[in-house]
């Protein structure tokens, strides 16, 4: 019987999914190999060490996040057609829901746990935050151009305030969802968001947006 073909990407995915359950620090080479149903020694055909895997997973995460877009391509049309509240709610809920897809949720969990130990993880998260701020500024500029909100000399401070609040709520939202898995272990991480949805955090996001827009009136 031919041996099972294992690629670097499969090992990366195995690491992310195993770390989701055990945490980065608690994930060993044996855990990764076991999840792939291969011998631990086979991992050395692709990576020199566990540290080498983590370094590669960090770069994989960076590359993956560059493809995640906070702002939809048809932003101009959306900001002209809908109210500021509808625009911001639609964009932010869409962004939250993106994080319910694999492997983005596992990547997010990995980076959040690793940021205290690896500068690269913090750098990736900071870069993502800057992208969100820039996207928010773009949204506000389009809304101002459409005469939906009051123009400002700079939307930068307002965008920073909004994204800081949004990221705190995203972290809370995904932490609650992970706890759902722990309470329903039979579902497994792969079925994370097939479980009942708790939209309390989404409601809080809507309240944040409503208060935010009051400041821009």
Backbone as JSON, one array per atom type, in Angstrom:
{
  "sequence": "XXXXXXXXXXXXXXXXXXXXXXXXXXXXXXXXXXXXXXXXXXXXXXXXXXXXXXXXXXXXXXXXXXXXXXXXXXXXXXXXXXXXXXXXXXXXXXXXXXXXXXXXXXXXXXXXXXXXXXXXXXXXXXXXXXXXXXXXXXXXXXXXXXXXXXXXXXXXXXXXXXXXXXXXXXXXXXXXXXXXXXXXXXXXXXXXXXXXXXXXXXXXXXXXXXXXXXXXX",
  "N": [[0.85, -1.2, 0.0], [0.67, 2.19, -0.93], [2.52, 4.87, 0.63], [1.12, 7.49, 2.68], [0.68, 10.67, 1.24], [2.28, 13.47, 2.36], [2.35, 16.92, 2.77], [4.02, 20.11, 3.18], [2.09, 22.05, 3.65], [-0.04, 20.54, 4.65], [1.02, 19.77, 7.07], [1.29, 22.23, 8.32], [-1.43, 22.96, 8.53], [-2.28, 20.9, 10.2], [-0.83, 21.51, 12.5], [-2.02, 24.01, 13.2], [-4.68, 23.24, 13.73], [-4.34, 21.42, 15.78], [-3.11, 23.02, 17.7], [-5.2, 24.7, 18.21], [-6.79, 23.23, 19.92], [-5.0, 22.41, 21.96], [-3.35, 24.52, 22.49], [-0.56, 26.58, 21.54], [1.89, 26.22, 22.94], [1.44, 23.74, 24.06], [1.41, 21.96, 22.0], [2.94, 19.33, 20.48], [5.48, 17.74, 18.4], [4.78, 15.11, 18.18], [2.02, 15.25, 18.57], [1.22, 16.6, 16.25], [2.03, 14.79, 14.27], [0.47, 12.59, 14.99], [-2.11, 13.53, 14.46], [-1.99, 13.58, 11.74], [-1.71, 10.99, 11.16], [0.79, 9.77, 10.83], [4.28, 8.85, 11.21], [6.3, 10.4, 13.7], [8.92, 10.93, 12.89], [8.65, 11.36, 10.19], [8.01, 14.0, 9.85], [10.36, 15.37, 9.82], [11.21, 15.25, 7.26], [10.26, 17.44, 6.09], [10.47, 19.63, 7.8], [12.93, 21.14, 9.91], [12.73, 21.29, 12.66], [10.54, 21.71, 15.56], [10.42, 24.43, 16.09], [11.01, 25.42, 13.59], [8.69, 24.75, 12.24], [6.83, 26.42, 13.55], [7.82, 28.94, 12.83], [7.34, 28.84, 10.08], [4.56, 28.58, 10.09], [3.85, 31.06, 11.06], [4.59, 32.73, 8.91], [2.92, 31.68, 6.99], [0.48, 32.42, 8.11], [0.69, 35.21, 7.96], [0.7, 35.55, 5.16], [-1.82, 34.5, 4.52], [-3.57, 36.29, 5.8], [-3.23, 38.59, 4.31], [-4.93, 38.23, 2.25], [-7.4, 38.52, 3.28], [-10.05, 40.61, 3.19], [-11.26, 43.54, 4.58], [-12.82, 45.6, 3.6], [-15.38, 45.75, 1.21], [-15.31, 45.27, -2.38], [-17.07, 46.86, -3.84], [-17.39, 49.33, -2.53], [-17.92, 52.11, -2.97], [-20.42, 52.16, -4.26], [-22.0, 50.95, -2.29], [-21.81, 52.77, -0.12], [-23.1, 54.93, -1.2], [-25.65, 54.01, -1.58], [-26.72, 52.98, 0.85], [-27.51, 53.67, 4.38], [-25.24, 55.2, 6.75], [-25.15, 53.67, 9.12], [-26.14, 51.16, 8.28], [-24.16, 50.5, 6.44], [-21.75, 50.31, 7.99], [-22.51, 48.36, 9.86], [-23.01, 46.19, 8.18], [-20.47, 45.73, 7.02], [-18.83, 45.19, 9.27], [-20.08, 42.98, 10.53], [-19.85, 41.15, 8.49], [-17.07, 40.88, 8.49], [-16.65, 39.71, 11.0], [-17.94, 37.27, 10.6], [-16.29, 36.14, 8.68], [-14.24, 35.19, 10.23], [-15.21, 32.89, 11.21], [-14.65, 30.93, 9.55], [-12.61, 28.21, 8.53], [-9.15, 28.18, 7.61], [-9.05, 30.51, 9.13], [-10.02, 31.15, 11.7], [-8.48, 29.45, 13.32], [-5.96, 30.47, 12.74], [-6.2, 33.05, 13.78], [-6.52, 32.45, 16.52], [-4.07, 31.21, 17.03], [-2.19, 33.31, 16.52], [-2.98, 35.18, 18.46], [-2.33, 33.85, 20.82], [0.37, 33.5, 20.5], [1.49, 36.0, 20.33], [2.55, 37.06, 22.64], [4.94, 35.86, 22.93], [6.36, 35.84, 20.59], [7.75, 38.17, 18.49], [7.15, 38.44, 15.79], [4.51, 37.49, 15.53], [3.08, 39.48, 16.89], [3.71, 41.62, 15.24], [2.42, 40.87, 12.87], [-0.26, 40.96, 13.69], [-0.42, 43.68, 14.31], [-0.05, 44.8, 11.8], [-2.35, 43.88, 10.53], [-4.25, 45.26, 12.02], [-3.63, 47.91, 11.32], [-4.4, 47.81, 8.67], [-7.15, 47.52, 8.95], [-7.8, 49.94, 10.17], [-7.08, 51.74, 8.12], [-8.92, 50.9, 6.22], [-11.32, 51.59, 7.47], [-11.11, 54.36, 7.55], [-11.27, 54.83, 4.84], [-13.92, 54.02, 4.35], [-15.33, 55.96, 5.85], [-14.57, 58.29, 4.53], [-15.78, 57.89, 2.05], [-18.44, 57.88, 2.85], [-18.67, 60.49, 3.74], [-18.2, 61.84, 1.36], [-20.47, 61.12, 0.04], [-22.2, 62.62, 1.39], [-23.32, 61.64, 3.72], [-22.33, 61.62, 6.25], [-20.76, 63.99, 8.48], [-18.13, 65.87, 7.06], [-14.61, 65.64, 7.85], [-11.42, 66.95, 8.82], [-9.52, 65.02, 9.26], [-10.08, 61.57, 9.43], [-8.7, 59.81, 10.88], [-8.2, 59.57, 13.85], [-10.83, 58.92, 14.69], [-11.23, 56.53, 13.34], [-9.28, 54.88, 14.5], [-10.21, 54.74, 17.14], [-12.62, 53.38, 16.73], [-11.81, 50.89, 15.57], [-10.2, 49.84, 17.62], [-12.15, 49.28, 19.57], [-13.7, 47.49, 18.1], [-11.97, 45.29, 17.62], [-11.57, 44.36, 20.21], [-14.1, 43.39, 20.73], [-14.29, 41.44, 18.75], [-12.4, 39.62, 19.66], [-13.65, 38.84, 22.04], [-15.97, 37.7, 21.0], [-14.98, 35.48, 19.49], [-13.71, 34.08, 21.49], [-15.85, 33.3, 23.07], [-17.07, 31.6, 21.26], [-15.19, 29.6, 21.07], [-15.34, 28.56, 23.61], [-17.8, 27.41, 23.42], [-17.22, 25.15, 21.92], [-15.72, 23.74, 23.78], [-17.66, 23.08, 25.58], [-19.12, 21.41, 24.08], [-17.71, 18.95, 23.23], [-17.99, 16.76, 21.57], [-18.54, 17.71, 19.08], [-16.25, 18.72, 17.84], [-13.52, 20.73, 16.54], [-13.77, 21.22, 13.84], [-16.45, 21.51, 13.43], [-17.13, 23.83, 14.55], [-18.65, 26.26, 14.04], [-21.03, 25.24, 13.29], [-22.49, 24.84, 15.39], [-25.01, 26.1, 17.72], [-25.67, 29.58, 17.37], [-24.56, 32.41, 19.2], [-25.45, 35.58, 19.45], [-24.82, 37.75, 21.05], [-22.53, 39.35, 21.21], [-22.48, 40.43, 18.66], [-24.68, 42.06, 18.82], [-23.69, 43.93, 20.63], [-21.73, 45.04, 19.05], [-23.31, 46.37, 17.18], [-24.42, 48.31, 18.83], [-22.09, 49.71, 19.48], [-21.5, 50.79, 16.96], [-23.71, 52.44, 16.52], [-23.37, 54.37, 18.56], [-20.94, 55.35, 17.79], [-21.45, 56.55, 15.34], [-23.02, 58.64, 16.17], [-21.15, 60.38, 17.16], [-20.07, 61.29, 14.85], [-21.93, 62.8, 13.63]],
  "CA": [[0.0, 0.0, 0.0], [1.53, 3.38, -1.0], [2.5, 5.7, 1.83], [0.29, 8.68, 2.6], [1.44, 11.84, 0.8], [2.23, 14.56, 3.32], [2.97, 18.14, 2.28], [4.28, 21.13, 4.2], [0.83, 22.72, 3.98], [-0.83, 19.65, 5.51], [1.63, 19.83, 8.4], [0.91, 23.55, 8.86], [-2.84, 22.87, 8.9], [-2.35, 20.01, 11.36], [-0.35, 22.28, 13.65], [-3.03, 25.01, 13.57], [-5.86, 22.6, 14.3], [-3.96, 20.83, 17.06], [-2.88, 24.13, 18.62], [-6.52, 25.23, 18.58], [-7.26, 22.46, 21.07], [-4.02, 22.24, 23.02], [-2.52, 25.7, 22.64], [0.71, 26.47, 20.83], [2.9, 25.64, 23.82], [1.14, 22.35, 24.37], [1.39, 21.16, 20.78], [4.23, 18.7, 20.22], [5.63, 17.09, 17.09], [4.01, 13.86, 18.25], [0.62, 15.62, 18.38], [1.04, 16.93, 14.83], [2.15, 13.54, 13.52], [-0.69, 11.77, 15.31], [-3.27, 14.07, 13.74], [-1.81, 13.26, 10.31], [-1.59, 9.52, 11.08], [2.11, 9.44, 10.32], [5.29, 8.77, 12.26], [6.91, 11.69, 14.04], [10.14, 11.09, 12.1], [8.3, 11.81, 8.84], [7.93, 15.47, 9.85], [11.7, 15.91, 9.55], [11.4, 15.31, 5.81], [9.75, 18.74, 5.65], [10.88, 20.69, 8.72], [14.11, 20.78, 10.71], [12.4, 21.24, 14.08], [9.25, 22.3, 15.93], [10.58, 25.88, 15.92], [10.94, 25.66, 12.15], [7.26, 24.68, 11.9], [6.19, 27.63, 14.06], [8.25, 30.05, 11.97], [6.63, 28.7, 8.8], [3.14, 28.85, 10.34], [3.74, 32.52, 11.18], [4.62, 33.3, 7.57], [1.67, 31.22, 6.36], [-0.57, 33.27, 8.67], [0.86, 36.53, 7.37], [0.27, 35.47, 3.77], [-3.26, 34.27, 4.49], [-4.27, 37.49, 6.22], [-3.18, 39.61, 3.26], [-6.04, 37.96, 1.34], [-8.66, 38.8, 3.99], [-10.4, 42.01, 2.93], [-12.27, 44.14, 5.47], [-13.66, 46.48, 2.8], [-15.85, 45.13, -0.04], [-14.84, 45.93, -3.6], [-18.07, 47.83, -4.32], [-17.6, 50.25, -1.42], [-18.51, 53.37, -3.4], [-21.85, 51.91, -4.5], [-22.63, 50.66, -1.0], [-21.9, 53.99, 0.69], [-24.07, 55.82, -1.83], [-26.98, 53.39, -1.55], [-27.21, 52.66, 2.19], [-27.23, 54.59, 5.47], [-23.96, 54.92, 7.42], [-25.34, 52.58, 10.08], [-26.25, 49.91, 7.53], [-22.86, 50.23, 5.83], [-20.8, 49.85, 9.01], [-22.97, 47.08, 10.42], [-22.82, 45.15, 7.17], [-19.05, 45.45, 6.86], [-18.26, 44.6, 10.47], [-20.62, 41.63, 10.73], [-19.2, 40.34, 7.45], [-15.72, 40.6, 8.95], [-16.76, 38.75, 12.1], [-18.31, 35.97, 10.05], [-15.11, 35.6, 8.01], [-13.42, 34.51, 11.23], [-15.82, 31.62, 11.54], [-14.2, 29.98, 8.53], [-11.29, 27.62, 8.72], [-8.38, 28.15, 8.86], [-8.86, 31.85, 9.68], [-10.22, 31.15, 13.15], [-7.31, 28.82, 13.93], [-4.86, 31.42, 12.59], [-6.43, 34.12, 14.75], [-6.23, 31.89, 17.85], [-2.63, 30.98, 17.1], [-1.5, 34.59, 16.63], [-3.29, 35.8, 19.74], [-1.6, 33.16, 21.88], [1.81, 33.57, 20.25], [1.96, 37.39, 20.31], [3.27, 37.36, 23.87], [6.22, 35.15, 22.92], [7.04, 36.01, 19.31], [7.54, 39.51, 17.94], [6.54, 38.32, 14.46], [3.07, 37.36, 15.69], [2.57, 40.81, 17.22], [3.88, 42.42, 14.04], [1.36, 40.48, 11.93], [-1.5, 41.5, 14.22], [-0.37, 45.14, 14.17], [-0.24, 45.08, 10.37], [-3.77, 43.66, 10.26], [-4.97, 46.37, 12.65], [-3.42, 49.08, 10.48], [-5.22, 47.64, 7.48], [-8.53, 47.78, 9.36], [-7.93, 51.39, 10.37], [-7.06, 52.36, 6.8], [-10.19, 50.58, 5.58], [-12.37, 52.38, 8.12], [-10.94, 55.73, 7.04], [-11.8, 54.82, 3.48], [-15.39, 53.97, 4.46], [-15.81, 57.26, 6.33], [-14.36, 59.26, 3.46], [-16.82, 57.67, 1.04], [-19.72, 58.33, 3.42], [-18.63, 61.95, 3.75], [-18.34, 62.27, -0.04], [-21.88, 60.9, -0.31], [-22.93, 63.54, 2.26], [-24.06, 60.86, 4.7], [-21.8, 62.03, 7.54], [-20.08, 65.28, 8.43], [-16.71, 65.79, 6.66], [-13.62, 66.01, 8.85], [-10.08, 67.15, 8.29], [-8.91, 63.69, 9.31], [-10.9, 60.55, 10.07], [-7.78, 58.88, 11.53], [-8.49, 59.29, 15.27], [-12.13, 58.25, 14.81], [-11.05, 55.16, 12.85], [-8.51, 54.16, 15.51], [-11.12, 54.48, 18.27], [-13.6, 52.38, 16.31], [-11.16, 49.59, 15.39], [-9.81, 49.33, 18.95], [-13.35, 48.68, 20.16], [-14.13, 46.36, 17.28], [-11.08, 44.16, 17.84], [-11.87, 43.81, 21.54], [-15.34, 42.62, 20.61], [-13.99, 40.25, 17.95], [-11.73, 38.68, 20.56], [-14.68, 38.32, 22.94], [-16.86, 36.87, 20.18], [-14.35, 34.22, 19.15], [-13.45, 33.37, 22.74], [-17.13, 32.67, 23.43], [-17.33, 30.5, 20.33], [-14.3, 28.5, 21.43], [-15.91, 27.97, 24.82], [-18.9, 26.57, 22.96], [-16.61, 23.88, 21.55], [-15.32, 23.04, 25.0], [-18.88, 22.57, 26.2], [-19.68, 20.43, 23.15], [-16.5, 18.32, 22.69], [-18.3, 15.77, 20.54], [-18.67, 18.37, 17.78], [-14.93, 18.9, 17.24], [-13.23, 22.08, 16.05], [-14.22, 21.35, 12.46], [-17.87, 21.84, 13.42], [-17.24, 24.94, 15.49], [-19.72, 27.22, 13.81], [-22.28, 24.55, 12.99], [-23.17, 24.86, 16.68], [-25.92, 27.24, 17.87], [-25.02, 30.88, 17.39], [-24.88, 33.35, 20.26], [-25.17, 36.85, 18.81], [-24.76, 38.84, 22.02], [-21.43, 40.26, 20.86], [-22.91, 41.15, 17.46], [-25.56, 43.12, 19.31], [-22.81, 44.94, 21.22], [-21.09, 45.71, 17.91], [-24.31, 47.29, 16.64], [-24.51, 49.44, 19.77], [-20.86, 50.47, 19.28], [-21.62, 51.52, 15.7], [-24.7, 53.5, 16.71], [-22.75, 55.42, 19.36], [-19.85, 55.87, 16.98], [-22.01, 57.45, 14.32], [-23.49, 59.84, 16.86], [-19.99, 61.26, 17.3], [-19.72, 61.79, 13.53], [-23.03, 63.57, 13.09]],
  "C": [[0.89, 1.25, 0.0], [1.4, 4.22, 0.26], [1.67, 6.96, 1.6], [1.13, 9.9, 2.25], [1.21, 12.99, 1.78], [2.99, 15.76, 2.75], [3.22, 19.09, 3.44], [2.97, 21.81, 4.63], [-0.04, 21.85, 4.88], [-0.29, 19.68, 6.95], [1.27, 21.15, 9.09], [-0.54, 23.5, 9.35], [-3.02, 22.0, 10.14], [-1.9, 20.73, 12.62], [-1.42, 23.26, 14.13], [-4.24, 24.37, 14.25], [-5.55, 21.96, 15.65], [-3.74, 21.92, 18.11], [-4.18, 24.78, 19.05], [-7.04, 24.53, 19.83], [-6.3, 22.49, 22.25], [-3.22, 23.5, 23.33], [-1.19, 25.49, 21.95], [1.78, 25.79, 21.68], [2.69, 24.17, 24.11], [1.12, 21.42, 23.18], [2.78, 20.64, 20.45], [4.29, 18.14, 18.8], [4.83, 15.79, 17.06], [2.52, 14.13, 18.03], [0.32, 15.88, 16.91], [1.06, 15.66, 14.0], [0.94, 12.65, 13.75], [-1.92, 12.23, 14.56], [-3.21, 13.73, 12.26], [-1.71, 11.76, 10.07], [-0.29, 9.11, 10.4], [3.07, 9.31, 11.49], [5.92, 10.14, 12.47], [8.14, 11.96, 13.17], [9.85, 11.62, 10.7], [8.25, 13.33, 8.74], [9.28, 16.08, 9.48], [12.05, 15.88, 8.06], [11.01, 16.68, 5.28], [10.23, 19.9, 6.51], [12.04, 20.21, 9.58], [13.77, 20.59, 12.18], [11.0, 21.79, 14.31], [9.31, 23.81, 15.74], [10.49, 26.27, 14.45], [9.48, 25.65, 11.68], [6.57, 25.96, 12.33], [6.55, 28.83, 13.2], [7.5, 30.03, 10.64], [5.15, 29.0, 8.96], [2.92, 30.36, 10.47], [3.72, 33.17, 9.8], [3.39, 32.9, 6.76], [0.51, 32.1, 6.82], [-0.51, 34.67, 8.07], [0.32, 36.56, 5.93], [-1.25, 35.33, 3.66], [-4.03, 35.54, 4.8], [-4.23, 38.61, 5.18], [-4.35, 39.44, 2.29], [-7.4, 38.27, 1.98], [-8.96, 40.29, 3.86], [-11.53, 42.48, 3.84], [-13.28, 44.95, 4.66], [-14.09, 45.79, 1.51], [-15.43, 45.94, -1.25], [-15.78, 47.02, -4.09], [-18.41, 48.87, -3.26], [-18.32, 51.53, -1.85], [-20.01, 53.23, -3.61], [-22.6, 51.71, -3.2], [-22.84, 51.94, -0.19], [-22.88, 55.01, 0.1], [-25.5, 55.32, -1.65], [-27.57, 53.26, -0.14], [-26.85, 53.73, 3.23], [-25.88, 54.25, 6.08], [-24.06, 53.75, 8.39], [-25.39, 51.23, 9.37], [-24.91, 49.52, 6.92], [-21.89, 49.64, 6.85], [-21.22, 48.52, 9.63], [-22.73, 45.94, 9.44], [-21.36, 44.74, 7.04], [-18.47, 44.73, 8.08], [-18.79, 43.19, 10.74], [-20.01, 40.67, 9.71], [-17.79, 39.94, 7.89], [-15.71, 39.58, 10.09], [-17.03, 37.35, 11.55], [-17.17, 35.33, 9.28], [-14.27, 34.76, 8.97], [-14.06, 33.22, 11.72], [-15.4, 30.53, 10.55], [-12.82, 29.45, 8.86], [-10.45, 27.91, 7.47], [-8.25, 29.51, 9.55], [-9.05, 31.88, 11.19], [-9.01, 30.55, 13.86], [-6.09, 29.75, 13.84], [-4.99, 32.53, 13.62], [-6.06, 33.65, 16.16], [-4.73, 31.71, 18.05], [-1.87, 32.29, 17.31], [-1.75, 35.26, 17.97], [-2.53, 35.16, 20.88], [-0.09, 33.34, 21.74], [2.36, 34.99, 20.35], [2.75, 37.78, 21.55], [4.67, 36.75, 23.89], [7.04, 35.41, 21.65], [6.72, 37.38, 18.73], [6.83, 39.46, 16.59], [5.02, 38.23, 14.55], [2.44, 38.71, 15.99], [2.65, 41.73, 16.01], [2.77, 42.14, 13.03], [0.03, 41.07, 12.39], [-1.55, 43.02, 14.09], [-0.62, 45.55, 12.72], [-1.71, 44.93, 9.98], [-4.61, 44.8, 10.83], [-4.83, 47.63, 11.82], [-4.25, 49.02, 9.21], [-6.69, 47.93, 7.78], [-8.77, 49.28, 9.56], [-7.98, 52.11, 9.03], [-8.37, 52.11, 6.07], [-11.34, 51.39, 6.15], [-12.31, 53.83, 7.66], [-11.53, 55.84, 5.64], [-13.33, 54.82, 3.47], [-15.93, 55.35, 4.85], [-15.64, 58.34, 5.27], [-15.42, 59.13, 2.37], [-18.18, 58.13, 1.55], [-19.79, 59.84, 3.45], [-18.82, 62.5, 2.34], [-19.78, 62.13, -0.51], [-22.8, 61.77, 0.53], [-23.83, 62.81, 3.25], [-23.59, 61.15, 6.13], [-21.04, 63.36, 7.36], [-18.62, 65.1, 8.03], [-15.8, 66.22, 7.8], [-12.27, 66.16, 8.18], [-9.33, 65.83, 8.24], [-9.83, 62.74, 10.05], [-10.03, 59.56, 10.85], [-8.1, 58.57, 12.98], [-9.81, 58.55, 15.47], [-12.02, 56.79, 14.38], [-10.3, 54.31, 13.86], [-9.4, 53.78, 16.68], [-12.08, 53.34, 17.93], [-12.96, 50.99, 16.22], [-10.68, 49.01, 16.71], [-10.99, 48.64, 19.63], [-13.79, 47.44, 19.42], [-13.28, 45.12, 17.53], [-11.28, 43.53, 19.22], [-13.12, 42.94, 21.48], [-15.15, 41.36, 19.77], [-13.33, 39.19, 18.82], [-12.74, 38.04, 21.51], [-15.59, 37.34, 22.2], [-16.25, 35.5, 19.91], [-13.99, 33.41, 20.39], [-14.72, 32.64, 23.19], [-17.42, 31.47, 22.54], [-16.43, 29.31, 20.65], [-14.8, 27.8, 22.68], [-17.09, 27.05, 24.47], [-18.39, 25.19, 22.57], [-16.25, 23.07, 22.79], [-16.52, 22.43, 25.71], [-19.57, 21.52, 25.33], [-18.54, 19.68, 22.47], [-16.78, 17.32, 21.58], [-18.38, 16.38, 19.15], [-17.33, 18.51, 17.07], [-14.76, 20.29, 16.67], [-13.74, 22.29, 14.64], [-15.68, 21.73, 12.35], [-18.17, 23.06, 14.28], [-18.46, 25.81, 15.27], [-20.98, 26.58, 13.23], [-23.11, 24.49, 14.27], [-24.07, 26.09, 16.78], [-25.17, 28.56, 18.02], [-25.5, 31.73, 18.56], [-24.46, 34.73, 19.76], [-25.11, 38.02, 19.78], [-23.67, 39.86, 21.67], [-21.78, 41.06, 19.61], [-23.82, 42.3, 17.85], [-24.74, 44.26, 19.91], [-22.09, 45.73, 20.12], [-22.05, 46.74, 17.31], [-24.45, 48.53, 17.53], [-23.27, 50.34, 19.62], [-20.97, 51.34, 18.03], [-22.6, 52.69, 15.84], [-24.11, 54.67, 17.5], [-21.64, 56.12, 18.58], [-20.36, 56.9, 15.97], [-22.57, 58.73, 14.94], [-22.37, 60.86, 17.01], [-19.62, 61.91, 15.95], [-20.82, 62.65, 12.91], [-22.69, 65.06, 13.09]]
}
